[in-house]
Amino acid sequence: MSDKNAHEYWKSNIRIVLSLLTVWFFISFVCGILLVDVLDSIRFGGFKLGFWIAQQGAIFVFVALIYVYIYLMDKLDDKYNLNRDADEAAGQARKESEDIR
């Protein structure tokens, strides 16, 4: 990968991470702490929404963000052809280990 592509890849990676951290911060801190009293006026599954977000919702969002990160990074890797490079390197290493035997 050229230096320009590596720099663009890194900038895109940081942009993805910062946007996902922003979502996580909003759900866990803003909704779970700052807006909890406002959200408690809404019921979700028999529980106050602010309480539910603080206890369960933030965890669910965090797990969902992990899957979103995986999806977005796979797309980014495909854009910069990193998966192909890794597959070629793995194939080369496999071939070299077979030659040694």
N, C-alpha and C positions, 0 to 999 in steps of 0.2 A: 504494500500500500504506500502510495506517495505521501510526502509530508502534508500536502494540501488536503488530500483525502483523509488522512489521519486526524488533522485538525478539525475538519468538518464533521467527521464521525464523532469525535470527542464533544464538540459543541452540541450536536444533536443528542448525544447520550446525556449530557448535563441538563439540557432543556427538558428531556423526558423525566429525569429524576426530580428536577425542581418542580415540575408541574404535578407529579404524583405526590411529592411531599407537601405541596400546597393543599391538595385535596385532603390528605391525611390530617394535616394541621387543622383545617377547617372543621372536619368531622369530629376529631378527637378533642380539640381545645375549644373551638368556638361553639360548636353545637353541644359538646359534652360538658362544658364548664360555664362559658359565658352566657349562652342562650338557654340553659337548662330550665330556668323558671318560665320562660316564654313557651318552650316546647312541652313543658309539663301540662299545659292546658289541652294538649292533643293526646288522645288515647291510641295506642298501637298494641293490638293483641291483649287488651285488658290492662296494660301497663302505661304509665305516663311516658310519652315519647322521649323527653329529656333523660329520664332515668334509663330507658331502654337503650338509647344511643350511648350513654356513658358506660353501661354495663355490657352490652352485647353488640350494638350496632357498629361501634368503632372497630371492634375486632373483625366483624364480617367485612367491613370496608377495607381494612388492612389486608386481609386475605385476598379480596378481589383485586386490590391494587398490585399484589404480587403477580397474579395472572395477567393483568393488563401490562405490567412491566415486561413479562416474558414475551407476550404477543408483540409489543412495540419493539423490543430489542431484536426479535426474530425478523421483523420487517426491516429494521435498520441494518441488520447483518446482511440480509438479502440485497438491500440497496447497494451496499458496498462490497458485495460478493465475498463476505467473510466466511460464510458457511462452506462455500466451494473450496476456498483455500484450506480450511480446516480439514475437509474431507480428503483433499489431495494429500495433505501432510500426513494424515492418519494412514492413508493407503500406502504412501511411500515408506512410512515407519513399519507397517505390517510386512511389506515386501522385503525390507532390509532384515527384519527379524527372521523371516523365513529363509533368507539367503544364508544367514549365520548358522542355522541348524543344518 
